[in-house]
């Protein structure tokens, strides 16, 4: 596992991950990982495969923002003018229309909590995508790539600096979330607070206990449905939980959220044994 801290494979935890996938009908379309942060052991199912990360890619962008803030290169209160070139469809309605002047902190917050694609694209310009990739590689995410800006619909956004398709396999987002959970990156506590405020609660969240805290980020396109986060139980146990799925598109749907009930069922099955 490409963690920036030691982690050992736990066959029993892998058995739990895979058996839950089997029982919920996700085994053939899923890529999953669970990390026990107390023992630093993990269980996984096809977690190192290259699956398009969709909006889960926004977590590394947040991490790079806090790195630059910690080094004094930028400040959360700094204001930037949103460019017309970064406008694209996004979940809900973005407040960042062309010409608005939000703070960097506002962009980071909305990028995670509401999965705002415009905020993400503007941050790519402010932070520089190559710096995001370099930081993730330094943290031990060997194949990570922030290669292009995000597009909420066809046609894809015009991105003259594109260098490839975004890459963040399940095991690598698990690695980053483990580092955020254990205060191994700058601004980890603030990042957990932002992840805690994610408004998208239709994937893994319904499978959690009512007293659980889940600090997470979802991702969705017409072909993928993902959720990845840090789980904290009322008993003080902590885990990283990642589930990527690639459900077959349906003719009457423009997204892949029809897998959400199965994702919740998988989480419910896993959670019962944690």
C-alpha atoms as one frame of an Amber mdcrd trajectory, in Angstrom:
protein
   0.000   0.000   0.000   1.482   3.377  -0.968   1.096   4.950   2.453   3.517
   7.599   3.635   3.471   5.699   6.928   3.775   1.991   7.685   0.722  -0.177
   7.074   0.406  -3.946   7.042  -2.013  -6.121   5.149  -4.692  -7.814   7.267
  -6.186 -10.865   5.527  -9.221 -10.799   7.824  -9.964  -7.186   6.916  -9.555
  -8.007   3.233 -11.985 -10.878   3.730 -14.509  -8.487   5.246 -14.129  -5.977
   2.396 -14.511  -8.599  -0.331 -17.307 -10.620   1.296 -19.327  -7.434   1.764
 -18.827  -6.636  -1.908 -20.034 -10.110  -2.830 -23.133  -9.920  -0.665 -24.132
  -6.528  -2.048 -23.548  -7.381  -5.701 -20.642  -4.974  -6.102 -17.721  -7.372
  -6.364 -17.311  -7.123 -10.141 -17.591  -3.337 -10.348 -15.905  -2.209  -7.132
 -12.480  -1.196  -5.875 -12.284  -0.790  -2.123  -9.998  -0.309   0.858 -10.460
  -0.077   4.616  -7.594   1.059   6.867  -7.692   0.566  10.648  -5.853   3.655
  11.882  -5.223   2.196  15.348  -3.352  -0.882  14.152  -2.294   0.600  10.797
  -3.546  -2.488   8.988  -5.647  -2.585   5.860  -7.907  -4.754   3.775  -8.394
  -4.165   0.070 -10.081  -5.331  -3.103  -8.511  -4.244  -6.417  -7.543  -0.981
  -4.738  -4.470  -0.292  -6.852  -6.278  -0.243 -10.203  -6.545   2.924 -12.257
 -10.185   4.009 -11.934 -11.130   7.556 -12.897 -11.416   9.393  -9.545 -13.967
  12.026 -10.592 -14.357  14.646  -7.840 -12.374  12.657  -5.263  -9.382  14.330
  -6.985 -10.376  17.485  -5.091  -8.963  16.188  -1.790  -5.328  16.399  -2.994
  -6.007  19.917  -4.301  -7.210  20.892  -0.821  -4.110  19.326   0.730  -1.840
  21.333  -1.569  -3.702  24.542  -0.711  -2.997  24.010   2.982   0.638  23.171
   2.235   1.088  26.460   0.419  -0.743  28.314   3.188   1.538  26.742   5.802
   4.616  27.894   3.869   3.308  31.432   3.464   3.109  31.240  -0.323  -0.588
  32.118  -0.161  -3.112  32.979   2.556  -6.636  31.653   2.954  -7.881  35.257
   2.947  -6.210  36.103  -0.372  -8.763  36.973  -3.022  -8.688  35.898  -6.650
 -10.826  36.843  -9.614 -12.713  33.901 -11.096 -11.975  33.549 -14.800 -14.562
  32.958 -17.502 -12.336  30.160 -18.793 -12.962  28.173 -15.588 -16.751  28.161
 -15.882 -18.330  24.707 -16.250 -21.402  22.836 -15.067 -21.283  21.761 -11.444
 -23.450  20.311  -8.706 -26.101  22.826  -7.689 -25.353  26.413  -8.629 -21.864
  27.783  -8.214 -21.565  31.210  -6.562 -18.298  31.701  -8.456 -19.466  33.281
 -11.672 -16.909  34.977 -13.899 -15.578  38.163 -12.340 -16.456  37.326  -8.728
 -13.601  37.703  -6.242 -13.792  34.987  -3.557 -11.063  34.155  -1.083  -8.886
  31.092  -1.563 -10.432  29.723   1.617 -13.916  30.103   0.127 -12.838  28.245
  -3.012 -11.339  25.359  -1.025 -14.381  25.062   1.222 -16.913  25.008  -1.606
 -14.763  22.686  -3.728 -15.060  20.006  -1.027 -18.391  20.648   0.672 -20.399
  21.191  -2.515 -18.004  19.640  -5.042 -17.811  22.922  -6.943 -16.059  22.404
 -10.284 -15.562  26.111 -10.931 -13.762  26.510  -7.601 -11.633  23.489  -8.470
 -10.613  24.871 -11.830  -9.753  28.264 -10.367  -7.624  26.596  -7.702  -5.763
  24.683 -10.410  -4.665  28.083 -11.727  -3.824  29.507  -8.308  -2.002  26.491
  -6.861  -0.643  25.084 -10.156  -1.491  21.497 -11.008   2.159  20.431 -11.217
   2.668  21.449  -7.589  -0.323  19.362  -6.514   1.144  16.348  -8.309   4.625
  16.926  -6.894   3.280  17.140  -3.331   1.284  13.941  -3.683   4.316  12.117
  -5.086   6.380  13.400  -2.128   3.732  11.989   0.215   4.086   8.535  -1.328
   1.297   8.472  -3.924   3.387   7.149  -6.825   0.896   7.323  -9.708  -1.157
  10.375  -8.755  -1.680  12.920 -11.517  -3.667  16.135 -11.634  -3.624  16.363
 -15.392  -6.698  18.318 -16.369  -9.391  20.643 -15.099 -12.883  19.348 -14.408
 -15.864  19.511 -16.729 -19.398  19.125 -15.469 -20.793  18.271 -18.897 -19.945
  17.883 -22.556 -18.134  19.467 -24.280 -15.109  19.302 -22.005 -13.719  22.576
 -20.735 -10.989  24.147 -22.859  -7.804  23.428 -20.899  -4.650  24.474 -22.792
  -2.388  23.139 -20.020  -3.844  19.622 -19.995  -1.173  16.944 -19.532  -3.288
  13.822 -19.157  -6.236  12.183 -17.467  -6.535  12.628 -13.705  -5.338   9.632
 -11.715  -5.967   8.796  -8.043  -6.466   5.057  -7.416  -8.386   3.943  -4.305
  -5.241   2.945  -2.410  -3.695   6.362  -3.015  -6.675   8.382  -1.763  -6.695
   6.006   1.221  -3.046   6.914   1.772  -3.752  10.636   1.694  -6.773  10.357
   3.975  -4.692   8.351   6.465  -2.133  11.159   6.493  -4.869  13.754   7.017
  -6.400  11.634   9.789  -3.080  11.315  11.639  -1.959  14.947  11.319   0.869
  14.131   8.939   0.155  16.944   6.465  -0.164  20.720   6.997  -3.615  21.892
   8.056  -4.860  18.360   8.721  -7.359  19.416  11.389  -8.821  22.115   9.134
  -9.047  19.644   6.275 -10.946  17.173   8.448 -13.380  19.927   9.407 -14.029
  20.746   5.759 -14.487  17.067   4.842 -16.923  16.753   7.744 -19.128  19.404
   6.115 -19.519  17.538   2.816 -23.203  17.817   1.888 -23.296  14.693  -0.280
 -24.701  11.978   1.952 -26.265   9.507  -0.489 -23.468   6.962  -0.976 -21.703
   5.502   2.102 -23.324   7.729   4.726 -26.671   5.823   4.867 -24.735   2.702
   5.866 -23.133   4.287   8.928 -24.310   4.272  12.520 -26.185   7.387  13.620
 -23.394   8.291  16.041 -20.596   7.953  13.481 -18.645  10.918  12.117 -17.642
  10.608   8.468 -15.237  13.157   6.975 -15.397  12.414   3.265 -15.549  13.353
  -0.398 -17.705  11.802  -3.086 -17.156  11.621  -6.827 -19.575  10.857  -9.634
 -19.803  10.847 -13.420 -21.989   8.945 -15.862 -19.671   5.943 -15.373 -18.408
   6.038 -11.771 -19.772   6.513  -8.268 -17.250   6.916  -5.417 -16.991   7.811
  -1.750 -13.834   8.086   0.359 -13.404   9.320   3.891 -12.275   9.096   7.485
 -14.696   7.283   9.777 -14.726   8.005  13.506 -17.023   5.956  15.727 -18.577
   7.016  19.014 -16.209   4.543  20.679 -13.211   6.438  19.342 -12.207   3.952
  16.646 -10.976   5.453  13.409 -10.789   4.065   9.899 -10.230   5.192   6.356
 -12.961   3.824   4.089 -12.782   4.023   0.295 -15.238   2.594  -2.214 -14.961
   3.267  -5.942 -17.584   1.717  -8.239 -17.973   1.528 -12.010 -21.650   0.638
 -12.553 -22.913   0.121 -16.079 -24.601   3.273 -17.393 -28.374   3.211 -17.691
 -30.085   4.593 -20.761 -32.414   6.768 -18.725 -29.734   8.162 -16.386 -27.053
  10.799 -16.877 -25.038   9.642 -13.874 -23.999   6.505 -12.026 -25.753   7.147
  -8.736 -28.006   4.118  -9.240 -25.208   2.219  -7.438 -25.662   4.320  -4.289
 -28.033   1.896  -2.484 -25.547  -0.939  -2.995 -22.735   1.284  -1.752 -24.733
   2.048   1.395 -25.456  -1.670   1.870 -21.733  -2.442   1.567 -20.926   0.191
   4.170 -23.615  -1.156   6.485 -22.193  -4.674   6.215 -18.620  -3.547   6.826
 -19.577  -1.163   9.629 -21.335  -3.933  11.563 -18.008  -5.732  11.964 -15.702
  -2.820  12.700
